[in-house]
């Protein structure tokens, strides 16, 4: 959990000069095993449980 917070902070810091408007939180998830987590880096990566590619989840 702490590592995700650090990654999110670093991603925010690196892109702060490009940001305009509001920052909206987003989730990524695995379509195979339905795990979800907050996007904390520019790369979505793969699911740690099953190895599938993660996708951005639509805002509800």
Secondary structure, 3 states (H helix, E strand, C coil): CHHHHHHHHHHHHHHHHHCCCCCCCCEEEECCCCCEEECCCCCCCECCCCCCEEEECCCC
